[in-house]
Amino acid sequence: MKVLLLKDVYKLGHAGDVKKVADGYARNYLIPRGLAALATAGALVHAEKVRNAATQLRDKMNTEMGAVAEKLGALTLHFTAKAGETGKLYGSITTQMITDAIKRESGVEVDRRNIGHQPLRELGTYKVQVRLTADITPSMKVIVHREGSEVEAEEAKPAETTVPAEAVTQA
């Protein structure tokens, strides 16, 4: 089924694009949520207007989110967790825990579904991407270290985000 996208849809396309999608995806998800309309001849006439309006909105959002992206790109989050001898965590650092730490450290609210990483299950340093808009995806540094051990001197910051081991979810 061909649909005209009315809004940007992650991993599908930008507003104003005409895409061929599965019938069920269009009927059950895109059309009821107002993300797309059937690509009829009348709708295709309005495609250029939709595309122009969406481009202007996207540009506005990108300029607003640019400062937030710089703030998140410079952010380093530290998590303390219990781990075994091989470095595997007893539980995991979830995307919800990462969004809570982002809110505490920077004051920016991010939806957990916009964190582009699976739960962290091992000790180490990770680059975690946060999807702010379709075009802006800053990466931040997340360090997971063993409970009771000292954080390396160059990684330590005065305002550390630590999560008690009891808060680590059991996976």
N, C-alpha and C positions, 0 to 999 in steps of 0.2 A: 504494500500500500504506500502511495506517495503522500507525504505530508509537508506542509509549509511550517517551519519552526517559527513560533511567535516570540520565544525567549531562548536564550542560550541554554543548551542542554549539554552537560558534561559528557565528554567522550562521544557526542553525536554531531554537534555542529552549532553554529551561531544563528541568531535570529535572522530570518529572511531567507535562509537556505531551504532548498527543497530536497528532501531525503527520502529514500525508499527504506521503509522499516517493516518489521513483521506486523501482521494485522492485529494480533493480540496486544503487542506493545503500544500500538497507536490507540486502539479502542479502550484498553484498560488503564493506560498510564498517561500517555502524552495528551490526548484530547481532554479527558476529564480534569486534568490539572491545569489546563489552559496553556500548555507549553507548545501545542501545535494545533493546526487545523488541516482538514483534508485539502489536498492540492488540486482544487477545482480551477476552472478557467477564471472565475471571478476572484478567487483568492490569489492567483498568480499575478493579477493586475496590481494588487496591493503589496506584493512581495518587496518591491523596491522601497516603498514607504516604510515598511516594517524594518528592512535592512538599514535604512538611513537613521531611523529613530534609535535602533538598537546600537548602531555604531557610536552615535552621540552619547548614549547612556553608558556604553562600555568605556569610552574615553574618559568620561566624568568619573566613573568608578575607579579606573586605573590611576587617575591623578590623586584621588582621595586616598586610595590604598597604598600609594607609593611610599608615604612616610611610615605607615604601619609595617610595610614589608621591610624597610630598612631597620626598623626597631626589632622586628622578629629575627631578621638575618644576623643581627649582632648578639642575640640572646644565647646564653649557654645555660642549660638546665642540668642540675645534678640530682641524681636519685641514689639513695642508699637502700640496699636490699640484702637479704640473706641469700647466700649462694653456696653451692657444693664445691668440692675440690676442683672439679673440671670447669667451673665458671658458670654453670647453669643455675639460674635463679630458682628458688623455691617459690614459684608463682610467676608473675610477670608485671611489667610496667605497661599499663594499658593506655590507649589513646585518651581515655577520660582523665587519667592521672596527668597526662601531658598537657591537656587543655586546662586543667585546674592550675597547674604550675605556670602556664603562660599567663593566665589571668592574674595570679598572685604577683608574678615578677614584672609584667609589663602593663597590666590593666586592660589588655585587649581580649575581648571575648571571641573565641573561635569554637565552631561546632566540632565535636569529636569526629564526625564523618569526613571533615576536611583535612584531617591529619593523614598524610599519605604513607603510613607505615603500619605494619602489623605490630601486635604487642611485642615488647622487647623481653626476651627470655634468657639473655646471657649478659655477663659483665662486658663492658667495653664502651667505646665511643661510637655514636651513631650520628649520621646526618639525616634529620627528619624534615620532610617537606610539609608545608602548610599551604593549602590551596585557598587563597583569599578571593581571587576572581579567576575567570577562565584563562587570563593571560599572566597573572602574577602568582608565582609559587616560590616564596622564599624558603631557604633551607636554614635550619638552626641546629646547633650542636647539642646533643643529649649524651650525658656521661652517666653510666650506671656503674657504681663501685660497691665493693663488698662492705657489709655492715661491720664497723669496728676498725676498718683500715683507713689510713690517711689518704686524702686526695692529693695527687701529685701537685707540687708547688706551682707549676705554671698553669695548671687547670683551676686552681682554687681562686675563688672570687669572694669578696666580702659578703655579698648577699647570695648565699647558697640556698638552693631549693632542695630540701631533703624530705623524703617521705619515710615515715617510720616503717619498719619491716612488717608491722602488723597490718599496715594499710595495703601492702602488696597483695594483689588478688591471687588466690590459689587457682592455678590453671589445670 
